[in-house]
């Protein structure tokens, strides 16, 4: 089994957000319950650069895609 290349902390750092566990949990608590009809990259809390990064990485199925998928799942639970 291949280990993921990036952690949730790495993703938050890449997005320019605080990346410690407490900050990640706080972000998810503040922005959770994202509607199923809203694509992750279209959520209103992203800056244009953050949204572009998320959209491009998912479309390209890049090495960030697995951790972006994890974030997507956590924001919808």
Residue pairs with C-beta under 8 A, 6 or more apart in sequence:
4 66
4 67
5 63
5 64
5 66
6 14
6 63
6 64
6 66
6 67
7 67
8 24
8 67
8 70
8 71
9 19
9 20
9 21
9 24
10 19
10 67
11 19
11 64
11 67
11 68
11 71
12 18
12 19
12 23
12 24
12 27
13 19
14 53
14 64
15 46
15 50
15 53
15 54
16 47
16 49
16 50
17 23
17 27
18 24
18 27
28 71
28 74
28 75
31 43
31 45
31 75
32 74
32 75
32 76
32 77
33 75
33 76
34 40
34 43
34 75
34 76
36 76
39 55
40 54
40 58
40 68
40 71
40 72
40 75
41 51
41 52
41 54
41 55
41 58
42 51
43 51
43 75
46 54
54 68
56 62
57 64
57 65
57 68
58 65
58 68
58 69
